[in-house]
Amino acid sequence: MARLPRVVGVVHLPPLPGSARGGPAASMRDVLAAARRDAAAYAEGGADALIVENFGDVPFVKERVGAHVVAAMTLAVAAVREETGLPVGVNVLRNDVLSAVSIAAMAGGSFVRANVYVGATVTDQGLIEGRAEEVQALIRRLGADVAVWADVDVKHAAPLAPRPLGELAEDAVERGLAGAVIVTGRATGQPAADADLRAVRAAVPHTPLYVGSGVTAETVSALLRIADGVIVGTASKMDGIVTNPVSVERVREIVAAARAGAE
């Protein structure tokens, strides 16, 4: 990416074909149409980058997703890039970072999000362990210009052995080679704690830091006094409901507030 994006919009994909709530393979046309619609709304609203995730595929697979998910998300990422020309990231839920890297490499993605990158975390899918070495080895093997954005104490989860957030961030960056770190609240749409952001900022002052949940037009300016950027999902949707389409007006409000705070 030419410059560090400040506002990253989340393209929440509807249930993919083959998932618990998904339709047949032919329904992929509708999935791609929804992805293009939301991506275009983010671009029109002024977002700097996008991240595509299989948000509708609940209940999520613990780690490695099926080949049908990889195929569907590769199509979706390619469609979003074609629609907007913006840098695009990939998040394969719950934590299939290897597939995310493969999708990004083949579809022109710029980064991937790793919910659990180092250490071990207890989630609603069970115990998930980080695979930083495998991820970095795959990036090298593919010759891919793909950065890893690693969550620190990710939402909907808890570390197996609690440790200070600063130590977790240092491990992700210094031992896992993460290119950026993400701090979230406890659940989707919940704000990150100011103290958590400051602890991670102090631990890895030279690594890009993103706020990964609960960002609104009212809070973004203050958050960007600590963080380098924000990942916006719920607040960008019509009526603030995560399953609704993206609202251009809401995105514009968030982007305007972010830019005002940077001046």
C-alpha positions as CSV (number, residue, x, y, z in Angstrom):
1,M,0.0,0.0,0.0
2,A,1.3,3.4,-0.9
3,R,0.3,5.0,2.4
4,L,-1.1,3.8,5.7
5,P,-5.0,3.7,5.4
6,R,-6.8,5.5,8.2
7,V,-10.3,4.3,7.6
8,V,-10.8,0.7,6.6
9,G,-14.3,-0.5,5.8
10,V,-15.4,-4.0,6.4
11,V,-17.3,-5.8,3.6
12,H,-19.3,-8.4,5.6
13,L,-20.1,-11.1,3.1
14,P,-23.6,-12.8,3.3
15,P,-23.6,-16.5,4.1
16,L,-21.5,-18.2,1.4
17,P,-22.7,-21.2,-0.6
18,G,-22.1,-24.3,1.4
19,S,-22.3,-22.6,4.9
20,A,-25.0,-23.4,7.4
21,R,-27.2,-20.5,6.2
22,G,-25.9,-20.3,2.6
23,G,-27.6,-21.2,-0.6
24,P,-26.5,-23.3,-3.5
25,A,-23.5,-22.4,-5.7
26,A,-25.7,-20.3,-8.0
27,S,-26.4,-17.9,-5.0
28,M,-22.8,-16.7,-5.3
29,R,-24.1,-14.1,-7.8
30,D,-26.1,-12.5,-5.0
31,V,-23.1,-12.6,-2.7
32,L,-20.9,-10.9,-5.2
33,A,-23.6,-8.3,-5.9
34,A,-23.8,-7.5,-2.2
35,A,-20.0,-7.3,-1.9
36,R,-19.8,-4.9,-4.8
37,R,-22.6,-2.7,-3.5
38,D,-21.1,-2.3,0.0
39,A,-17.6,-1.8,-1.4
40,A,-18.8,0.9,-3.8
41,A,-20.6,2.6,-0.9
42,Y,-17.4,2.6,1.2
43,A,-15.4,4.0,-1.8
44,E,-17.9,6.7,-2.4
45,G,-17.9,7.6,1.3
46,G,-14.1,8.1,1.2
47,A,-12.8,5.0,2.9
48,D,-9.0,4.4,2.4
49,A,-9.1,0.6,2.2
50,L,-11.4,-2.4,2.6
51,I,-11.3,-5.8,4.3
52,V,-13.5,-8.7,3.1
53,E,-14.6,-11.3,5.6
54,N,-17.0,-14.2,5.6
55,F,-19.1,-12.7,8.4
56,G,-22.3,-14.6,7.4
57,D,-20.7,-18.0,7.8
58,V,-21.8,-18.7,11.4
59,P,-21.1,-21.0,13.1
60,F,-17.5,-20.4,12.1
61,V,-15.0,-23.2,11.4
62,K,-12.3,-23.2,14.1
63,E,-9.3,-23.0,11.7
64,R,-9.1,-24.4,8.2
65,V,-12.2,-23.6,6.1
66,G,-13.4,-25.7,3.1
67,A,-12.2,-25.3,-0.4
68,H,-15.6,-23.8,-1.4
69,V,-15.0,-21.0,1.1
70,V,-11.6,-20.2,-0.4
71,A,-13.0,-20.2,-3.9
72,A,-15.9,-18.0,-2.9
73,M,-13.8,-15.5,-1.1
74,T,-11.2,-15.3,-3.9
75,L,-14.0,-14.3,-6.2
76,A,-15.3,-11.8,-3.7
77,V,-11.9,-10.1,-3.1
78,A,-11.3,-9.9,-6.8
79,A,-14.7,-8.3,-7.3
80,V,-14.2,-5.7,-4.5
81,R,-10.8,-4.7,-5.9
82,E,-12.3,-4.4,-9.4
83,E,-15.2,-2.4,-8.1
84,T,-13.2,0.2,-6.1
85,G,-9.5,0.0,-6.9
86,L,-8.8,0.4,-3.2
87,P,-6.3,-1.7,-1.2
88,V,-8.2,-4.8,0.1
89,G,-7.5,-7.1,3.0
90,V,-8.8,-10.6,3.8
91,N,-10.2,-12.1,7.0
92,V,-11.2,-15.8,6.9
93,L,-13.1,-16.5,10.0
94,R,-12.6,-17.8,12.4
95,N,-8.8,-18.0,12.0
96,D,-7.8,-19.5,8.7
97,V,-4.9,-17.1,8.1
98,L,-3.2,-19.5,5.7
99,S,-6.2,-19.4,3.4
100,A,-6.5,-15.6,3.8
101,V,-2.9,-15.3,2.6
102,S,-3.6,-17.5,-0.3
103,I,-6.7,-15.6,-1.3
104,A,-4.9,-12.2,-1.0
105,A,-1.9,-13.5,-3.0
106,M,-4.1,-14.7,-5.9
107,A,-6.7,-11.9,-5.9
108,G,-4.4,-9.0,-5.4
109,G,-5.1,-8.4,-1.7
110,S,-2.7,-6.2,0.4
111,F,-3.1,-7.6,3.9
112,V,-4.7,-10.2,6.0
113,R,-6.3,-10.1,9.4
114,A,-5.2,-12.8,11.9
115,N,-7.6,-13.0,14.9
116,V,-5.2,-15.4,16.7
117,Y,-1.6,-15.0,15.4
118,V,0.6,-15.9,18.3
119,G,-0.1,-17.6,21.6
120,A,-3.3,-19.6,22.4
121,T,-6.8,-18.3,22.8
122,V,-10.1,-19.7,24.1
123,T,-12.9,-18.9,21.7
124,D,-16.5,-20.0,21.0
125,Q,-15.0,-22.4,18.5
126,G,-12.7,-23.9,21.2
127,L,-8.9,-23.4,21.7
128,I,-7.1,-21.8,18.8
129,E,-3.4,-21.5,18.5
130,G,-1.4,-19.0,16.5
131,R,0.5,-20.2,13.4
132,A,2.8,-17.2,12.8
133,E,5.7,-19.3,11.4
134,E,3.5,-21.2,8.9
135,V,1.9,-17.9,7.8
136,Q,5.2,-16.1,7.2
137,A,6.6,-19.2,5.4
138,L,3.6,-19.2,3.1
139,I,4.0,-15.5,2.3
140,R,7.6,-16.1,1.4
141,R,6.8,-19.2,-0.6
142,L,4.2,-17.3,-2.7
143,G,6.4,-14.2,-3.0
144,A,3.3,-12.3,-1.9
145,D,3.4,-8.6,-0.9
146,V,0.9,-9.3,1.9
147,A,1.1,-7.8,5.4
148,V,-0.3,-9.5,8.5
149,W,-2.5,-7.4,10.8
150,A,-2.6,-9.3,14.1
151,D,-5.3,-8.9,16.7
152,V,-4.1,-8.4,20.3
153,D,-6.5,-10.1,22.7
154,V,-9.2,-10.4,20.0
155,K,-13.0,-10.0,20.6
156,H,-15.2,-13.0,21.4
157,A,-12.2,-14.7,23.0
158,A,-9.8,-14.8,25.9
159,P,-6.1,-15.7,26.1
160,L,-5.5,-19.2,27.6
161,A,-3.0,-17.6,30.0
162,P,-3.7,-13.9,30.5
163,R,-0.8,-11.6,30.0
164,P,-0.4,-7.9,29.7
165,L,-1.6,-6.6,26.3
166,G,1.8,-4.9,25.7
167,E,3.6,-8.3,25.9
168,L,1.1,-9.9,23.5
169,A,1.6,-7.0,21.0
170,E,5.4,-7.3,21.3
171,D,5.3,-11.1,20.6
172,A,3.0,-10.5,17.6
173,V,5.4,-7.9,16.1
174,E,8.9,-9.0,17.3
175,R,8.5,-12.7,17.2
176,G,5.6,-13.1,14.7
177,L,6.6,-10.4,12.3
178,A,3.2,-8.8,12.2
179,G,3.0,-5.7,10.1
180,A,0.2,-4.1,12.1
181,V,-1.7,-4.8,15.3
182,I,-5.4,-4.5,16.1
183,V,-7.1,-3.8,19.4
184,T,-10.9,-4.5,19.8
185,G,-13.6,-4.4,22.4
186,R,-15.0,-7.6,23.8
187,A,-17.5,-8.2,21.0
188,T,-18.6,-7.0,17.5
189,G,-19.6,-3.4,17.7
190,Q,-18.2,-2.9,21.2
191,P,-15.6,-0.1,21.7
192,A,-12.0,-0.8,22.6
193,A,-10.8,0.5,25.9
194,D,-8.6,3.6,25.9
195,A,-6.2,1.9,28.4
196,D,-5.8,-1.1,26.1
197,L,-5.0,1.1,23.1
198,R,-2.4,3.1,25.2
199,A,-0.8,-0.1,26.5
200,V,-0.3,-1.5,23.0
201,R,0.8,1.8,21.6
202,A,3.5,2.1,24.3
203,A,4.7,-1.5,23.7
204,V,5.0,-1.2,19.9
205,P,5.3,2.5,19.2
206,H,6.6,2.1,15.6
207,T,4.0,-0.5,14.4
208,P,0.7,0.6,12.8
209,L,-2.1,0.3,15.4
210,Y,-5.7,-0.1,14.4
211,V,-8.9,0.1,16.4
212,G,-10.9,-3.0,15.3
213,S,-14.4,-2.6,16.8
214,G,-16.9,0.0,18.1
215,V,-15.7,2.9,16.1
216,T,-18.3,5.7,15.4
217,A,-18.2,9.1,13.9
218,E,-18.4,10.5,17.5
219,T,-15.4,8.6,18.8
220,V,-13.1,8.3,15.8
221,S,-11.3,11.6,16.3
222,A,-10.3,10.7,19.9
223,L,-9.3,7.2,18.9
224,L,-7.0,8.5,16.2
225,R,-5.0,10.5,18.7
226,I,-3.7,7.1,19.9
227,A,-4.2,4.8,16.9
228,D,-3.0,5.1,13.3
229,G,-6.3,3.9,11.8
230,V,-9.7,2.4,12.4
231,I,-11.6,-0.6,11.0
232,V,-15.2,0.3,10.6
233,G,-18.1,-2.1,10.2
234,T,-21.3,-1.8,12.3
235,A,-21.3,2.0,12.5
236,S,-21.1,2.3,8.7
237,K,-24.3,0.3,8.1
238,M,-27.8,1.7,7.7
239,D,-29.4,2.3,11.1
240,G,-26.1,1.0,12.7
241,I,-27.2,-2.7,12.2
242,V,-24.4,-4.9,11.2
243,T,-26.4,-7.0,8.8
244,N,-27.7,-4.0,6.8
245,P,-26.1,-2.5,3.7
246,V,-23.4,0.1,4.0
247,S,-24.7,3.7,4.2
248,V,-22.6,6.2,2.1
249,E,-23.7,9.0,4.4
250,R,-22.5,7.2,7.5
251,V,-19.2,6.4,5.9
252,R,-18.8,10.1,4.9
253,E,-19.5,11.1,8.5
254,I,-16.8,8.8,9.9
255,V,-14.3,9.7,7.3
256,A,-14.9,13.5,7.8
257,A,-14.5,13.1,11.5
258,A,-11.3,11.1,11.0
259,R,-9.8,13.7,8.7
260,A,-10.8,16.6,11.0
261,G,-9.1,14.9,13.9
262,A,-5.9,14.5,11.8
263,E,-5.7,18.3,11.0
